[in-house]
């Protein structure tokens, strides 16, 4: 009940919401007067029950008297602009009235305000404010956000006055990006993670709170006494970012001010975590004092980390992360649901014609969003995405779509072809077109055993010109995955995707200029995890050897 497929256009991107918290039967109060905890949780649970999707909280202030849990494969999304770009006090603000812990020690283990409780969950475009926090006498609130699962995303977040900010353990392949926070005791604590996580564009500074508009964030400290007391407190107590066990983690663009310690490389122990190994990865553009306690517990010859700021040839280099791409048209009339055109999504019926009909309709309308709801869509042919169109699945708001895959395209065409490089790709992207938020798998592909050999298929995706994009895609067992080389694809964007390609993962070139590849992984583990779920455990050893 209350579920919908609503096209939402924000300054950041255009996506499809499966539930809107202010709509019936949830009826969250955007004025901040009534407690909306139940409304948020009801909406999150409802989307979880259909296999996952996105819950949208429109701009407003929402009072939450207790914490909420974001289930697996569900994203909670609001409206947000960076406080550094005039967005302070605007957008979707969650007002936390959860009771503080008894003391600092119990605040570590107390129930978090927002708990990402399952794999592939996400939180983005939100701000959190504690109206009862006091700059001159801080209360020990629990962590604002706790994440203990895999492949989760925390992106575009403002924390106005958290005591403890974000705690992430056992959260491999996670993304934390564009986070602006005033934290009083602990900013970010990250450990127990494996497999290539990413943190970038993080600012922890008391100015996030003190510069907030007093008419909205009413307890923003603005007197000299309040500011001096706040700065003294965080200067004596705040640990900005603590990084423990993380494997191949990328950390870029971190600023920590007004803190006792800036960026601490140290295992998580006790109530914070149970790290057994040290951090290894990469630092760049770190505007914070680095305390490397981890150096003391490295084993001999173990990779620790590289810091490009310490290398003269790279210290001046700057990278600007790509903005998310949007279709040519973003109004409600530019939304095309493939089920409206006859797609079934049961994994049995051929949905090629229906999906292509929706894509053609969007192209004829001058662009728009074609939506794949949860399901398995059998495609015996191939698909062409017209210019100005995005094909988006139900996982469109998360960074990776992995072994939890509520939305899947099943590809069949071209098995064992003699010309995989030149055959028509499974998905062809016209200029200014893109895809995101679903899995692509080949049900008839093998995995390298004698009985089930790997066979050639055409490329999964081919770009036909400039401004094509592929984001948030899981490719389970492609032969050749992406081709941005045969045709010149200027300003291409390939990001937030993870999977397996047996022959060629990404062929990118063709004299293309200004393209970007961000947070992309190729790993056999994606295939073996899914194969294990499908009853193939006895063949895993053979598969791994391929």
BELUR-V324968 format. One record per residue. RES is the residue in one small letter. SS is DSSP state (helix for helix, strand for strand, loop for the rest). Layout:
# BELUR-V324968
RES&SS ; RES&SS
This chain:
# BELUR-V324968
x&loop ; x&loop ; x&loop ; x&loop ; x&loop ; x&strand ; x&strand ; x&strand ; x&strand ; x&loop ; x&loop ; x&loop ; x&loop ; x&strand ; x&strand ; x&strand ; x&strand ; x&loop ; x&strand ; x&strand ; x&loop ; x&loop ; x&loop ; x&loop ; x&loop ; x&loop ; x&loop ; x&loop ; x&loop ; x&loop ; x&loop ; x&loop ; x&loop ; x&loop ; x&strand ; x&loop ; x&helix ; x&helix ; x&helix ; x&helix ; x&helix ; x&helix ; x&helix ; x&helix ; x&helix ; x&helix ; x&helix ; x&helix ; x&helix ; x&loop ; x&loop ; x&loop ; x&strand ; x&strand ; x&strand ; x&strand ; x&loop ; x&loop ; x&loop ; x&strand ; x&strand ; x&strand ; x&strand ; x&strand ; x&loop ; x&loop ; x&loop ; x&strand ; x&strand ; x&strand ; x&loop ; x&loop ; x&loop ; x&strand ; x&strand ; x&strand ; x&strand ; x&loop ; x&loop ; x&loop ; x&loop ; x&loop ; x&helix ; x&helix ; x&helix ; x&loop ; x&loop ; x&loop ; x&loop ; x&loop ; x&loop ; x&strand ; x&strand ; x&strand ; x&strand ; x&strand ; x&loop ; x&loop ; x&loop ; x&loop ; x&loop ; x&loop ; x&loop ; x&helix ; x&helix ; x&helix ; x&helix ; x&helix ; x&helix ; x&loop ; x&loop ; x&loop ; x&loop ; x&strand ; x&strand ; x&strand ; x&loop ; x&loop ; x&loop ; x&loop ; x&loop ; x&strand ; x&strand ; x&strand ; x&strand ; x&strand ; x&strand ; x&strand ; x&strand ; x&loop ; x&loop ; x&loop ; x&loop ; x&loop ; x&loop ; x&loop ; x&loop ; x&loop ; x&loop ; x&loop ; x&loop ; x&loop ; x&strand ; x&strand ; x&strand ; x&strand ; x&strand ; x&loop ; x&loop ; x&loop ; x&loop ; x&loop ; x&strand ; x&strand ; x&strand ; x&strand ; x&strand ; x&strand ; x&strand ; x&strand ; x&strand ; x&strand ; x&strand ; x&strand ; x&strand ; x&strand ; x&strand ; x&strand ; x&strand ; x&loop ; x&loop ; x&loop ; x&loop ; x&loop ; x&strand ; x&strand ; x&strand ; x&strand ; x&strand ; x&strand ; x&strand ; x&strand ; x&strand ; x&strand ; x&strand ; x&strand ; x&strand ; x&strand ; x&strand ; x&strand ; x&strand ; x&loop ; x&strand ; x&loop ; x&loop ; x&loop ; x&loop ; x&strand ; x&strand ; x&strand ; x&strand ; x&strand ; x&strand ; x&strand ; x&loop ; x&loop ; x&helix ; x&helix ; x&helix ; x&helix ; x&loop ; x&loop ; x&loop ; x&loop ; x&loop ; x&loop ; x&loop ; x&loop ; x&loop ; x&loop ; x&loop ; x&loop ; x&loop ; x&helix ; x&helix ; x&helix ; x&helix ; x&helix ; x&helix ; x&helix ; x&helix ; x&helix ; x&helix ; x&helix ; x&helix ; x&helix ; x&helix ; x&loop ; x&strand ; x&strand ; x&strand ; x&strand ; x&strand ; x&loop ; x&loop ; x&strand ; x&strand ; x&strand ; x&strand ; x&strand ; x&strand ; x&strand ; x&strand ; x&strand ; x&strand ; x&strand ; x&loop ; x&loop ; x&loop ; x&loop ; x&strand ; x&strand ; x&strand ; x&strand ; x&strand ; x&loop ; x&loop ; x&loop ; x&loop ; x&helix ; x&helix ; x&helix ; x&loop ; x&loop ; x&loop ; x&loop ; x&loop ; x&loop ; x&strand ; x&strand ; x&strand ; x&strand ; x&strand ; x&strand ; x&strand ; x&strand ; x&strand ; x&loop ; x&loop ; x&strand ; x&strand ; x&strand ; x&helix ; x&helix ; x&helix ; x&helix ; x&helix ; x&loop ; x&loop ; x&loop ; x&loop ; x&loop ; x&loop ; x&loop ; x&strand ; x&strand ; x&strand ; x&helix ; x&helix ; x&helix ; x&loop ; x&loop ; x&loop ; x&loop ; x&loop ; x&loop ; x&loop ; x&loop ; x&loop ; x&loop ; x&loop ; x&loop ; x&loop ; x&loop ; x&loop ; x&loop ; x&loop ; x&loop ; x&loop ; x&loop ; x&loop ; x&helix ; x&helix ; x&helix ; x&strand ; x&strand ; x&strand ; x&helix ; x&helix ; x&helix ; x&helix ; x&loop ; x&loop ; x&loop ; x&loop ; x&strand ; x&strand ; x&strand ; x&strand ; x&strand ; x&loop ; x&helix ; x&helix ; x&helix ; x&helix ; x&helix ; x&helix ; x&helix ; x&helix ; x&helix ; x&helix ; x&helix ; x&helix ; x&helix ; x&loop ; x&loop ; x&loop ; x&strand ; x&strand ; x&strand ; x&strand ; x&strand ; x&loop ; x&loop ; x&strand ; x&strand ; x&strand ; x&strand ; x&strand ; x&loop ; x&loop ; x&loop ; x&strand ; x&strand ; x&strand ; x&loop ; x&loop ; x&loop ; x&strand ; x&strand ; x&strand ; x&strand ; x&strand ; x&loop ; x&loop ; x&loop ; x&loop ; x&loop ; x&loop ; x&loop ; x&loop ; x&loop ; x&loop ; x&loop ; x&loop ; x&loop ; x&strand ; x&strand ; x&strand ; x&strand ; x&strand ; x&loop ; x&loop ; x&loop ; x&loop ; x&loop ; x&loop ; x&loop ; x&loop ; x&loop ; x&loop ; x&loop ; x&loop ; x&loop ; x&loop ; x&loop ; x&strand ; x&strand ; x&strand ; x&loop ; x&loop ; x&loop ; x&loop ; x&strand ; x&strand ; x&strand ; x&strand ; x&strand ; x&strand ; x&strand ; x&strand ; x&loop ; x&loop ; x&loop ; x&loop ; x&loop ; x&loop ; x&loop ; x&loop ; x&loop ; x&loop ; x&loop ; x&loop ; x&loop ; x&loop ; x&loop ; x&loop ; x&loop ; x&strand ; x&strand ; x&strand ; x&strand ; x&strand ; x&loop ; x&loop ; x&loop ; x&loop ; x&loop ; x&strand ; x&strand ; x&strand ; x&strand ; x&strand ; x&strand ; x&strand ; x&strand ; x&strand ; x&strand ; x&strand ; x&strand ; x&strand ; x&strand ; x&strand ; x&strand ; x&loop ; x&loop ; x&loop ; x&loop ; x&loop ; x&loop ; x&loop ; x&loop ; x&strand ; x&strand ; x&strand ; x&strand ; x&strand ; x&strand ; x&strand ; x&strand ; x&strand ; x&strand ; x&strand ; x&strand ; x&strand ; x&strand ; x&strand ; x&strand ; x&loop ; x&loop ; x&loop ; x&loop ; x&loop ; x&loop ; x&loop ; x&strand ; x&strand ; x&strand ; x&strand ; x&strand ; x&strand ; x&strand ; x&loop ; x&helix ; x&helix ; x&helix ; x&helix ; x&helix ; x&helix ; x&helix ; x&helix ; x&helix ; x&helix ; x&loop ; x&loop ; x&loop ; x&helix ; x&helix ; x&helix ; x&helix ; x&helix ; x&helix ; x&helix ; x&helix ; x&helix ; x&loop
